[in-house]
């Protein structure tokens, strides 16, 4: 009886060890897959937040002046589509090696760009998670390094295979592209890219001859007059675009005038949030008249040649080539 009891106890102990090793083996298999799926979700969330913050992401890409403004619209969407497709591929655990190498290449590419940003002294947000998590270049470099370290842990994950997985990948890429371009069409591919007619010329010409605009000599030579409200986010982004154009192409800074509706404190906040260079600005106290001039729409950017209105733009229809040609 004693030997029988000992034998049963040893058998139970061996069975318990067997179950333990089975569980550990499953955990070692499941944990890397779970981590890989988590990394895929990070990519998907990052892509969605970029879409939500698309206008600022476009301007961030344009701010490096690697591409024109119009082409920056397309580059921004291509980056988001790539990130979304990689995220979906990682979550599905299909085509492991292409998804892994694609993710590492994207992270390394972003990191090189951020190192360049750090070298030239930029401290603004890289918009990798939109405005929800504003990371400066140094913080984003650390974040990317952490992600690449986690990707190293999932390099040997076994993928789930099925017939037609490459065809499915093409379908996901097409679907992601359609969704991104429908949710956030680029300004230069939409009907509202055509110049608007918000400027009420008769009121504007009258205002030019009266305070506070009459002593600014806006009827002399080529001028860019920007009608903004200090709290308008689209006015701030328009100022950022124009400021970048002026710096890239060397427009005379004294030919740009900001006309504000708001307060002196609001003007200071406007410059801080827009990251625009400082140009001549004036506070337009007669709110009713300014609303008549713009027909209640802001921003309005006016290109003038010796007092005559040549072009007008809103935020969505600013044409870099046209503005550049006019000022040159």
BELLINTA-V878396 format. One record per helix or strand of 3 or more residues. SS is the DSSP state (H for helix, E for strand). FROM is the first residue (numbers start at 0). TO is the last residue. If there is no record, write none. Layout:
<<SS FROM TO> <SS FROM TO>>
This chain:
<<H 1 51> <H 53 61> <H 68 91> <H 95 118> <H 136 152> <H 164 182> <H 186 188> <H 190 192> <H 200 207> <E 221 228> <H 232 248> <H 252 254> <E 255 260> <H 263 273> <E 279 282> <H 286 293> <E 299 304> <E 307 312> <H 319 326>>
